[in-house]
Amino acid sequence: MPDPRNNRIDYIEVPVRDIEASKAFFRALCGWEFTDWGPDYASFNDGRVDGGFRRATTTAVTDEGSVLIVLYFDDLDATVERVEELGGKITKPVFSFPGGRRFHFTDPSGNEFAVWSEEK
């Protein structure tokens, strides 16, 4: 039987300036749990994809050529409010595209993410 990981994205690593702040933000927003691997690294699993936060002075921003990580939430408007409550900054307000709506935000470390939802 072939390995189900073959030919798939297996791991996403995100640079963060403040690992504890990033962990707290994504724990509250997404419910992610983390495993610490020393002071400069923490891994997570979102239920489908594994990833990690590594301490860095850089950020992942699309205007600087970074890949965009896009999350899915059923209630886009409530997610905008929650991101702001948790200290995230909305960088592109909600907009429509064929098949749904989305917005972009930066996390406490300044990394850009997007959230999308299907049209209701």
Secondary structure, DSSP 4 states (H G I P E B T S, - for coil): ---TTTTS--EEEEEES-HHHHHHHHHHHH--EEEE-STTEEEEE-SS-EEEEEE-S----GGGTPPPEEEE-S-HHHHHHHHHHTT-EEEEEEEEETTEEEEEEE-TT--EEEEEEE--
